[in-house]
Amino acid sequence: MFIVIYRFEVVQGLAKEFEQEWEELTFAFINYANGLGSRLHKDAHENYIAYAQWPDERSWNEAGAKLPESAQKLSAQMRSRCSKFEVLHTLYEVKNLLKTEN
């Protein structure tokens, strides 16, 4: 499994829109680009941190090209809500001991 950790600094007053677009875009990656889903968090500075899972690095690298035009526009819109967007880490899973909800 391949993991990507992102940080988004969202423009004040645009958090609700950002969260909705992030959710829609995550479903687009799942439905069209082999994405395995994501989790969205906030840090102590009100920045959003997202943890996204992919089956492999190639799937992540090719994901944007597999999205329909509507999802590509959604991605651009979501990024426009941010004053800063960055990939913090790309990681290869070694072991997974997370408990999944029942």
Beta strands, then each sheet from edge to edge (+ up, - down):
strand 1: 2-10
strand 2: 38-42
strand 3: 48-54
strand 4: 82-92
sheet 1: 2+ 3- 1+ 4-
end
